[in-house]
């Protein structure tokens, strides 16, 4: 089942919000979902109500892998009231790149840790740091797809273009199977010309890769995070809940459509 990195080179774009609420929407549809918080800021973990750093977390298991002691991400899984599992972040992730530096195959550490879990979950989402760090590279190497959330503004748009250059390099050098799932507009207001203009520009530059669903500006999303809940547990009738429910449905259509297309190509190739 797909591993999807949620990434962009710009803070405030809605990565943790999207990981949490998209995961919760998919879980409500009967999917088994795992979220991985790979950002040292731990915003995703905190949004799920995980305030105290658990003994086992992404850093603790990466550290064991670096020391060749055999990390096990399954030990770090925390079950949440949202019905989704999460592997929390640690502030120590900020120094893990220094510890990775001299390791052979350092870009594949997360991929190796994830191998025992990919057949257990229907969807695995990795919330990446805001930069193309070694942690982000690890996430992209371990992923089938990448998804980019962004507000319809100038600086996040520049962040998309910068990220896509790195995306192409990672596909060429490290993970040729990585695909762009799409870009999703967050904090969107159709009355703002800049929001509409950025969406149109992305649709022209990346045809077919911009989600039709937009995540409208909705204060309930921020309140839900503050309460340590997903939007469905906090206010299931809000616009935020409606938007993430629609986004989940569109993501399923996209991933299922690509799977069918891949199978059809295989059948043609085999005669």
Residue frames relative to the residue before (quaternion, step in Angstrom):
aa qw qx qy qz dx dy dz
X 1.0000 0.0000 0.0000 0.0000 0.00 0.00 0.00
X 0.6282 -0.6262 0.3043 0.3474 3.58 -1.02 0.70
X 0.2288 -0.6911 0.6680 0.1542 3.47 -1.30 0.70
X 0.0655 -0.8232 0.5631 -0.0300 3.57 -0.63 1.16
X 0.2343 -0.7505 0.6030 0.1352 3.57 -0.76 1.05
X 0.1838 -0.7399 0.6361 0.1190 3.55 -1.08 0.78
X 0.1792 0.8201 -0.4971 0.2197 3.54 -0.26 1.29
X 0.1969 0.7307 -0.6481 0.0853 3.52 -1.34 0.45
X 0.4663 -0.6876 0.4861 0.2709 3.58 -1.12 0.67
X 0.6543 0.4616 -0.3438 0.4906 3.61 0.71 1.01
X 0.3775 -0.7217 0.5365 0.2208 3.55 -0.82 1.00
X 0.7730 0.3687 -0.2559 0.4483 3.56 -1.24 0.39
X 0.4922 0.6898 -0.4096 0.3377 3.56 1.23 0.35
X 0.5755 -0.6231 0.3682 0.3807 3.59 1.25 -0.15
X 0.2642 0.7930 -0.5148 0.1906 3.60 1.10 0.55
X 0.7145 0.4248 -0.2909 0.4736 3.64 0.65 -0.97
X 0.6141 0.5529 -0.3451 0.4451 3.59 1.03 -0.77
X 0.6846 0.4803 -0.2780 0.4726 3.56 0.94 -0.91
X 0.6396 0.5215 -0.3331 0.4560 3.60 0.91 -0.86
X 0.6945 0.4913 -0.2797 0.4450 3.57 0.83 -1.01
X 0.7844 0.3836 -0.2010 0.4440 3.57 0.62 -1.11
X 0.5996 0.5125 -0.3628 0.4961 3.58 1.16 -0.47
X 0.6389 0.5181 -0.3192 0.4705 3.57 1.02 -0.80
X 0.6611 0.5038 -0.3054 0.4646 3.57 0.97 -0.86
X 0.6367 0.5262 -0.3276 0.4586 3.60 1.01 -0.79
X 0.6669 0.4892 -0.2979 0.4767 3.58 0.96 -0.83
X 0.6220 0.5383 -0.3323 0.4615 3.57 1.07 -0.74
X 0.6506 0.5257 -0.3127 0.4501 3.59 0.99 -0.81
X 0.6699 0.4695 -0.2859 0.4990 3.56 1.24 -0.45
X 0.6661 -0.5517 0.2839 0.4141 3.57 1.24 0.35
X 0.5235 0.6312 -0.4175 0.3914 3.58 1.25 0.20
X 0.3762 -0.6838 0.5750 0.2456 3.56 -1.19 0.62
X 0.0634 -0.8466 0.5252 -0.0592 3.56 -0.45 1.29
X 0.0987 -0.7617 0.6386 0.0479 3.53 -1.11 0.87
X 0.1541 -0.7601 0.6259 0.0825 3.56 -0.99 0.93
X 0.1291 -0.7760 0.6139 0.0658 3.57 -1.01 0.85
X 0.2240 -0.7770 0.5784 0.1077 3.56 -0.68 1.14
X 0.0286 -0.8295 0.5565 -0.0369 3.56 -0.25 1.31
X 0.5518 0.5962 -0.3886 0.4347 3.59 1.27 0.29
X 0.4688 -0.7014 0.4544 0.2860 3.63 -0.67 1.03
X 0.5982 0.5726 -0.3681 0.4229 3.60 1.16 -0.45
X 0.2710 -0.8285 0.4577 0.1751 3.58 1.33 -0.29
X 0.2264 0.8038 -0.5241 0.1670 3.61 1.05 0.64
X 0.6315 0.5283 -0.3362 0.4573 3.58 1.03 -0.75
X 0.6501 0.5167 -0.3181 0.4574 3.60 0.89 -0.91
X 0.6780 0.4895 -0.2875 0.4669 3.57 0.92 -0.93
X 0.6329 0.5395 -0.3276 0.4484 3.60 1.08 -0.71
X 0.6770 0.4421 -0.2774 0.5189 3.56 1.28 -0.36
X 0.5940 -0.6082 0.3493 0.3940 3.57 1.26 0.24
X 0.4996 0.6286 -0.4427 0.3990 3.61 1.24 0.30
X 0.0737 -0.8414 0.5353 -0.0017 3.57 -0.02 1.30
X 0.7390 0.3510 -0.2053 0.5372 3.58 0.91 -0.90
X 0.4738 -0.6926 0.4707 0.2725 3.56 -0.86 0.97
X 0.3695 -0.7400 0.5112 0.2336 3.61 -0.58 1.09
X 0.6380 -0.5405 0.3899 0.3858 3.56 -1.20 0.55
X 0.7528 0.2534 -0.1511 0.5884 3.55 1.00 -0.87
X 0.1469 0.7735 -0.5945 0.1635 3.57 -0.80 1.06
X 0.7445 -0.3885 0.2560 0.4789 3.58 -1.21 -0.02
X 0.6640 0.5091 -0.3167 0.4467 3.58 0.93 -0.83
X 0.6600 0.5268 -0.3328 0.4197 3.60 0.81 -0.94
X 0.7106 0.4424 -0.2680 0.4769 3.58 0.99 -0.80
X 0.5962 0.5290 -0.3621 0.4833 3.60 1.13 -0.53
X 0.6240 0.5519 -0.3284 0.4452 3.55 1.01 -0.84
X 0.6523 0.4992 -0.3125 0.4771 3.59 0.96 -0.83
X 0.6372 0.5225 -0.3248 0.4643 3.57 1.05 -0.78
X 0.6348 0.5292 -0.3181 0.4645 3.58 1.02 -0.84
X 0.7208 0.4178 -0.2307 0.5027 3.57 1.03 -0.85
X 0.4167 -0.7314 0.4364 0.3179 3.56 1.37 0.07
X 0.4164 0.6947 -0.4747 0.3446 3.55 1.04 0.86
X 0.5340 -0.6682 0.3847 0.3468 3.57 1.27 0.07
X 0.0712 -0.8111 0.5805 -0.0021 3.56 0.18 1.28
X 0.1241 -0.7786 0.6115 0.0663 3.57 -1.19 0.59
X 0.3175 -0.7781 0.5079 0.1889 3.57 -0.31 1.21
X 0.5553 0.6192 -0.3964 0.3887 3.59 1.14 -0.52
X 0.6151 0.5542 -0.3481 0.4396 3.62 1.13 -0.60
X 0.7139 0.4742 -0.2442 0.4537 3.57 1.13 -0.66
X 0.4812 0.6904 -0.4340 0.3216 3.61 1.24 -0.08
X 0.1188 -0.7678 0.6284 0.0382 3.54 -0.93 1.03
X 0.2886 -0.7354 0.5867 0.1781 3.58 -0.85 0.96
X 0.1942 -0.8102 0.5485 0.0718 3.57 -0.90 0.95
X 0.6468 -0.5247 0.3952 0.3874 3.54 -1.32 0.31
X 0.5953 0.5780 -0.3547 0.4309 3.58 1.26 -0.33
X 0.5164 -0.6539 0.4131 0.3675 3.58 1.27 -0.15
X 0.6453 0.4606 -0.3262 0.5148 3.57 1.27 0.21
X 0.4032 -0.6947 0.5432 0.2444 3.55 -1.19 0.62
X 0.0850 -0.7924 0.6028 0.0398 3.56 -1.16 0.60
X 0.2234 -0.6962 0.6608 0.1695 3.52 -1.26 0.62
X 0.3149 -0.8068 0.4666 0.1792 3.59 -0.26 1.25
X 0.4951 -0.6169 0.5255 0.3131 3.50 -1.38 0.34
X 0.2020 -0.7247 0.6350 0.1755 3.52 -1.39 -0.01
X 0.5680 -0.5881 0.4442 0.3663 3.57 -1.11 0.61
X 0.5914 0.5926 -0.3541 0.4167 3.58 1.21 -0.51
X 0.4767 0.6519 -0.4511 0.3798 3.61 1.22 -0.15
X 0.5568 0.6188 -0.3846 0.3990 3.59 1.21 -0.45
X 0.7521 0.3533 -0.2131 0.5140 3.62 1.13 -0.53
X 0.4645 0.7157 -0.4436 0.2744 3.59 1.21 -0.19
X 0.5994 0.5770 -0.3745 0.4093 3.61 1.07 -0.60
X 0.6183 0.5221 -0.3449 0.4756 3.58 1.07 -0.64
X 0.6761 0.4865 -0.2871 0.4730 3.56 1.03 -0.79
X 0.6411 0.5192 -0.3205 0.4656 3.59 1.18 -0.52
X 0.5082 0.7391 -0.3919 0.2047 3.53 1.10 -0.82
X 0.7904 0.3325 -0.1792 0.4823 3.60 0.83 -0.89
X 0.5064 0.6746 -0.4067 0.3509 3.58 1.28 0.14
X 0.4376 -0.6711 0.5329 0.2724 3.57 -0.93 0.90
X 0.8284 0.1374 -0.1317 0.5268 3.57 -0.86 0.98
X 0.1991 0.8372 -0.4910 0.1354 3.57 1.17 0.60
X 0.6153 0.5613 -0.3535 0.4259 3.62 1.15 -0.48
X 0.7176 0.4624 -0.2368 0.4637 3.60 1.21 -0.38
X 0.3745 0.7646 -0.4703 0.2323 3.62 1.23 0.10
X 0.6782 0.4623 -0.2962 0.4884 3.61 0.89 -0.88
X 0.6126 0.5566 -0.3423 0.4447 3.58 1.00 -0.77
X 0.6713 0.4941 -0.2971 0.4658 3.58 0.92 -0.90
X 0.6607 0.5108 -0.3040 0.4584 3.59 1.02 -0.81
X 0.6869 0.5124 -0.2774 0.4343 3.57 1.07 -0.75
X 0.4888 0.7215 -0.4141 0.2627 3.59 1.11 -0.60
X 0.7065 0.4535 -0.3036 0.4505 3.66 0.81 -0.80
X 0.7040 0.4993 -0.2580 0.4342 3.62 1.22 -0.38
X 0.5626 0.6668 -0.3873 0.2980 3.58 1.10 -0.59
X 0.7013 0.4443 -0.2797 0.4823 3.61 1.09 -0.53
X 0.5905 0.5826 -0.3615 0.4257 3.58 1.28 -0.13
X 0.7749 0.3300 -0.1450 0.5192 3.57 1.08 -0.82
X 0.4833 -0.6453 0.5108 0.2985 3.55 -1.22 0.58
X 0.7887 0.0253 0.0048 0.6142 3.57 1.09 -0.75
X 0.0667 -0.7536 0.6527 0.0397 3.54 -1.08 0.85
X 0.0960 -0.7909 0.6038 0.0272 3.57 -0.78 1.07
X 0.1550 -0.7696 0.6142 0.0810 3.57 -1.01 0.89
X 0.2323 -0.7577 0.5977 0.1214 3.56 -0.68 1.13
X 0.2129 -0.8349 0.5021 0.0741 3.56 -0.33 1.31
X 0.5989 -0.5200 0.4482 0.4125 3.59 -1.27 0.24
X 0.6381 -0.5703 0.3716 0.3597 3.56 -1.30 0.30
X 0.7248 0.3867 -0.2297 0.5219 3.60 1.23 -0.22
X 0.5199 -0.5829 0.4978 0.3771 3.56 -1.31 0.22
X 0.0859 0.8036 -0.5717 0.1413 3.52 0.35 1.33
X 0.6921 -0.4418 0.3456 0.4543 3.56 -1.29 -0.01
X 0.5943 0.5498 -0.3594 0.4641 3.58 1.16 -0.55
X 0.6548 0.4965 -0.3096 0.4785 3.58 0.97 -0.85
X 0.6308 0.5237 -0.3319 0.4665 3.57 0.96 -0.83
X 0.6323 0.5295 -0.3230 0.4642 3.60 0.97 -0.85
X 0.6577 0.5127 -0.3092 0.4571 3.57 0.93 -0.89
X 0.6884 0.4826 -0.2836 0.4612 3.58 0.91 -0.91
X 0.6197 0.5258 -0.3404 0.4728 3.59 1.08 -0.66
X 0.7035 0.4585 -0.2588 0.4774 3.60 1.09 -0.71
X 0.6628 0.5628 -0.2774 0.4087 3.60 1.26 -0.31
X 0.4195 -0.6507 0.5707 0.2736 3.49 -1.37 0.39
X 0.7999 0.1080 -0.0089 0.5902 3.55 1.10 -0.80
X 0.1667 -0.7309 0.6412 0.1637 3.51 -1.38 0.24
X 0.1530 -0.7731 0.6139 0.0444 3.53 -1.07 0.88
X 0.1682 -0.8097 0.5596 0.0547 3.57 -0.86 1.00
X 0.1244 -0.7729 0.6169 0.0809 3.61 -0.58 1.09
X 0.1354 0.8043 -0.5730 0.0801 3.60 -0.97 0.70
X 0.4462 -0.6371 0.5444 0.3138 3.57 -1.15 0.60
X 0.5315 -0.6517 0.4451 0.3077 3.56 -1.17 0.56
X 0.4173 0.6860 -0.4784 0.3555 3.55 0.55 1.23
X 0.7141 -0.5031 0.2975 0.3852 3.55 -1.31 0.43
X 0.7171 0.4680 -0.2772 0.4358 3.62 0.72 -1.03
X 0.6485 0.4852 -0.3376 0.4797 3.65 0.90 -0.71
X 0.6012 0.5510 -0.3573 0.4552 3.60 1.10 -0.67
X 0.6439 0.4994 -0.3138 0.4874 3.57 0.99 -0.82
X 0.6152 0.5576 -0.3361 0.4445 3.57 1.10 -0.73
X 0.6137 0.5427 -0.3391 0.4624 3.59 1.10 -0.71
X 0.6797 0.4920 -0.2994 0.4543 3.58 0.83 -0.95
X 0.6484 0.5043 -0.3172 0.4740 3.58 1.02 -0.79
X 0.6529 0.5171 -0.3138 0.4559 3.56 0.96 -0.85
X 0.6692 0.5251 -0.3137 0.4219 3.59 0.88 -0.88
X 0.5897 0.5452 -0.3739 0.4639 3.59 1.12 -0.52
X 0.6720 0.4727 -0.2920 0.4896 3.58 0.98 -0.83
X 0.5870 0.5835 -0.3458 0.4420 3.57 1.10 -0.76
X 0.6684 0.5009 -0.2975 0.4624 3.58 0.91 -0.92
X 0.6482 0.5146 -0.3175 0.4628 3.59 1.01 -0.78
X 0.6617 0.5034 -0.3082 0.4624 3.58 0.95 -0.87
X 0.6256 0.5215 -0.3362 0.4729 3.59 1.04 -0.73
X 0.6899 0.4944 -0.2826 0.4470 3.56 0.91 -0.90
X 0.7991 0.3572 -0.1558 0.4578 3.57 0.85 -0.99
X 0.8474 0.2498 -0.0588 0.4648 3.58 0.91 -0.90
X 0.8226 0.0328 0.0226 0.5672 3.61 0.93 -0.80
X 0.1511 -0.8387 0.5183 0.0716 3.60 0.17 1.25
X 0.6449 0.5330 -0.3204 0.4443 3.61 1.23 -0.30
X 0.4796 0.6793 -0.4347 0.3457 3.59 1.26 -0.13
X 0.0755 -0.8005 0.5945 0.0069 3.57 -0.89 1.01
X 0.4504 -0.6420 0.5450 0.2965 3.54 -1.25 0.51
X 0.3034 -0.7550 0.5569 0.1670 3.58 -0.51 1.20
X 0.6712 -0.4785 0.3030 0.4783 3.56 0.96 -0.81
X 0.4192 -0.6581 0.5648 0.2686 3.51 -1.42 0.07
X 0.1218 -0.7944 0.5928 0.0511 3.54 -0.96 0.86
X 0.3825 -0.7273 0.5291 0.2116 3.55 -0.85 1.01
X 0.1126 -0.7889 0.6032 0.0342 3.57 -0.87 1.03
X 0.8051 0.2207 -0.1914 0.5162 3.58 -1.28 0.40
X 0.2894 0.8185 -0.4454 0.2189 3.52 1.15 0.76
X 0.0113 -0.7654 0.6431 -0.0194 3.54 -1.09 0.87
X 0.3523 -0.7821 0.4772 0.1912 3.57 -0.34 1.24
X 0.5918 0.5673 -0.3713 0.4361 3.60 1.25 -0.21
X 0.6412 0.5139 -0.3216 0.4705 3.58 1.26 -0.33
X 0.4420 -0.7235 0.4679 0.2494 3.56 -0.61 1.14
X 0.6291 0.5401 -0.3489 0.4368 3.59 1.02 -0.76
X 0.6325 0.5299 -0.3340 0.4557 3.61 0.95 -0.84
X 0.6812 0.4860 -0.2767 0.4724 3.57 0.86 -1.00
X 0.6682 0.5213 -0.2958 0.4407 3.56 0.98 -0.88
X 0.6507 0.5065 -0.3153 0.4697 3.59 0.98 -0.84
X 0.6407 0.5205 -0.3272 0.4600 3.58 0.96 -0.84
X 0.6599 0.5072 -0.3046 0.4631 3.58 0.94 -0.88
X 0.6449 0.5251 -0.3184 0.4549 3.57 0.99 -0.85
X 0.6561 0.4992 -0.3097 0.4737 3.58 0.98 -0.82
X 0.6429 0.5279 -0.3211 0.4527 3.60 0.99 -0.82
X 0.6644 0.4847 -0.3018 0.4821 3.59 1.07 -0.68
X 0.6989 0.4710 -0.2654 0.4682 3.57 1.00 -0.85
X 0.7944 0.1532 -0.0510 0.5856 3.59 1.04 -0.83
X 0.1039 -0.8448 0.5213 0.0621 3.61 0.48 1.14
X 0.8226 0.2122 -0.1874 0.4932 3.53 -0.95 0.97
X 0.6884 0.4872 -0.2717 0.4635 3.58 1.26 -0.08
X 0.5948 0.4983 -0.3917 0.4945 3.58 1.21 0.42
X 0.4430 -0.7021 0.4873 0.2710 3.57 -0.69 1.06
X 0.4862 -0.6431 0.5067 0.3052 3.55 -1.05 0.79
X 0.6434 0.5107 -0.3132 0.4765 3.57 1.05 -0.75
X 0.1001 -0.7580 0.6408 0.0693 3.56 -1.04 0.83
X 0.3581 -0.6996 0.5740 0.2299 3.55 -1.20 0.60
X 0.2874 -0.8019 0.5027 0.1471 3.53 -0.28 1.28
X 0.6101 -0.5161 0.4495 0.3993 3.54 -1.27 0.45
X 0.1619 0.7911 -0.5638 0.1733 3.57 -0.65 1.12
X 0.3837 -0.7608 0.4777 0.2137 3.58 -0.42 1.23
X 0.5668 0.6160 -0.3853 0.3884 3.59 1.15 -0.52
X 0.5852 0.5764 -0.3728 0.4317 3.61 1.12 -0.56
X 0.6770 0.4748 -0.2851 0.4846 3.58 0.96 -0.88
X 0.6454 0.5194 -0.3197 0.4598 3.59 1.00 -0.79
X 0.6300 0.5343 -0.3329 0.4547 3.58 1.03 -0.76
X 0.6467 0.5107 -0.3179 0.4690 3.59 0.95 -0.84
X 0.6411 0.5253 -0.3210 0.4583 3.57 0.97 -0.86
X 0.6963 0.4565 -0.2578 0.4902 3.57 1.10 -0.72
X 0.4664 -0.6946 0.4348 0.3332 3.61 1.27 -0.10
X 0.5975 0.5567 -0.3522 0.4572 3.56 1.16 0.64
X 0.4798 -0.5890 0.5370 0.3667 3.53 -1.29 0.27
X 0.6760 -0.5360 0.3255 0.3870 3.57 -1.22 0.47
X 0.6320 0.5485 -0.3397 0.4294 3.61 1.09 -0.56
X 0.6666 0.4591 -0.2974 0.5064 3.57 1.09 -0.64
X 0.6908 0.4874 -0.2806 0.4544 3.57 1.11 -0.64
X 0.7758 -0.1659 0.1557 0.5885 3.59 0.86 -0.99
X 0.1509 -0.8546 0.4931 0.0606 3.56 0.24 1.29
X 0.6662 0.4869 -0.3126 0.4705 3.62 1.24 -0.25
X 0.4809 0.6895 -0.4262 0.3341 3.61 1.27 -0.05
X 0.6411 -0.5068 0.4061 0.4089 3.56 -1.30 0.29
X 0.6056 0.5677 -0.3535 0.4313 3.58 1.08 -0.70
X 0.6576 0.4986 -0.3007 0.4781 3.58 0.98 -0.85
X 0.6479 0.5184 -0.3169 0.4595 3.58 0.94 -0.88
X 0.6817 0.5022 -0.2973 0.4412 3.57 0.89 -0.95
X 0.7005 0.4546 -0.2884 0.4685 3.59 0.87 -0.86
X 0.5792 0.5487 -0.3752 0.4719 3.58 1.17 -0.47
X 0.6705 0.4844 -0.2918 0.4803 3.59 0.95 -0.87
X 0.6266 0.5363 -0.3362 0.4546 3.58 1.04 -0.78
X 0.6355 0.5234 -0.3267 0.4643 3.59 0.99 -0.81
X 0.6525 0.5090 -0.3145 0.4650 3.58 0.95 -0.85
X 0.6669 0.4878 -0.3072 0.4721 3.59 0.99 -0.80
X 0.6269 0.5326 -0.3389 0.4565 3.60 1.02 -0.77
X 0.6334 0.5221 -0.3317 0.4649 3.59 0.98 -0.81
X 0.6521 0.5104 -0.3180 0.4617 3.58 0.93 -0.86
X 0.6714 0.5034 -0.3025 0.4520 3.57 0.92 -0.88
X 0.7031 0.4541 -0.2820 0.4689 3.58 0.79 -0.97
X 0.6471 0.5048 -0.3237 0.4709 3.60 1.02 -0.76
X 0.6472 0.5328 -0.3174 0.4434 3.58 0.99 -0.84
X 0.6664 0.4862 -0.3014 0.4782 3.57 0.98 -0.85
X 0.6199 0.5375 -0.3448 0.4560 3.59 1.08 -0.71
X 0.6584 0.5006 -0.3058 0.4716 3.58 0.94 -0.89
X 0.6473 0.5213 -0.3190 0.4555 3.57 0.95 -0.89
X 0.6412 0.5247 -0.3181 0.4608 3.58 1.02 -0.85
X 0.6555 0.5051 -0.3108 0.4675 3.59 0.97 -0.86
X 0.6465 0.5223 -0.3203 0.4547 3.59 0.97 -0.82
X 0.6417 0.5132 -0.3237 0.4691 3.57 1.03 -0.82
X 0.6342 0.5302 -0.3234 0.4605 3.58 1.05 -0.79
X 0.6490 0.5192 -0.3158 0.4576 3.58 0.97 -0.84
X 0.6433 0.5118 -0.3141 0.4749 3.59 1.02 -0.84
X 0.6655 0.5221 -0.3048 0.4377 3.56 0.93 -0.93
X 0.7185 0.4382 -0.2389 0.4844 3.56 1.10 -0.78
X 0.4960 -0.6843 0.4134 0.3388 3.56 1.32 0.00
